Amino acid sequence: MMPLCVCVCACVCVCVCVLAGVLLWEIFTGADTPYGKIPQNVVADMICSDSQRLSQPDHCPADVFHVMSSCWITVRNQVFSLSTIITRTCLD
């Protein structure tokens, strides 16, 4: 399981939202590995403690990064639905 899901999978929609944010990050970085070579248990601790999130990719528009980073909110009642993520990231 991806370490991003370890602390938030109590609700499937939270996990889907977190993973959608990571997918967006991977798209804008050209498929870089999130958190590089940091061990998964360390990444899980960083995520669960809200101490570190992925940074804005170089070629990612600010509005898309806002949606992306909003996907990493781990408070259940503040999580975007998948349809909201899609709507907010669709470019005209």
N, C-alpha and C positions, 0 to 999 in steps of 0.2 A: 504494500500500500504506500502511496506517496506520502512523505512526511507531512505535507500540507494538510492532509486529511486526519491525521492522528488525533488532534485535539478538537476537531470540529465535526466529526462524523456522527454526532448524536442525531443530526437531522440530515437526510440525504440532500435536500435542497441547498444546505450550507456547503456541503462538500462539492456539489456540482458547481456552485458559484465560485468557490475558491479555485477549483480546477479550470474553470473558464477564464479566470484572471491569469492563471499561469499559462494557459494556451495562448491568450492574447500576447503575453510577454514573450513567449517563444516565437510567435509569428514575427513580432517587431524586432527581435534580436537575430533573426535568421537561424533559429533552432539552437541557440545557446542552451547549455544545461543550467537550470535554475540553481543558484547557490554553489555552482562549480563543484569542487571536490570536497566540500564540507560534508562530514559524515551525516547520514540521515537522522541519527538520534540527536545530534547537535542542532540540525535544521529544525526538527520538530520542537525542541526546547525554545529556539529563537522565535518560532511562529506562535507557539502557545503563550509565550510571555509578551508578545507584541513588541519584542525588542528589535526586530529587523524584518523588513519587507524588501522585495525586489525593487531595484531602482528603475527609473524611467529609461527605457531604451533610447538610444541616440536619435532614431528616426521616427519616434512615436509622438504624434500630436498630443498636446497637453490635455485636450478634452477626452481623448481615448485613454490616456494614462489615468485620468481621474476615474473613469469607469473601471479600468483595470484594477487600480488600487482599492476602489470601493468594494471590489469582489473579495478582498481579503479581510473585511470586517467579520469578526467572529461572533458578534452578538446576533442571535437568531432573528429577532424582530427587525433588524436593520439590513438583512441580507437581500440583495437583488434577486428577483426571479430570473430564470434563464431568458425568458422573453424580454424582460427589461434590458438585460445585458445586450441582447441582439439588437434591440431597437436603438439603444444609445450608442452602439458602435457602428451601425450602418452609416456609411458615408454617402452623401448625395453625388 
